[in-house]
């Protein structure tokens, strides 16, 4: 497993991972910056955690593949 295998601009999963990381940063900023109703905050937090999990899975798969 090599971290250098993450950089694959021609691979669609690479760009999906980048978008998920940016979306996670935006969600974290919204959660910290705005007073939200508890249900909305929990929903956004669950979405952010799922987003992070999916991004990690994609990164793990990219690092494990040869190419």
PyMOL commands that set and color helices and strands:
alter all, ss='L'
color gray80, all
select helices_A, chain A and resi 3-6+12-33+38-64
alter helices_A, ss='H'
color red, helices_A
deselect
rebuild
show_as cartoon
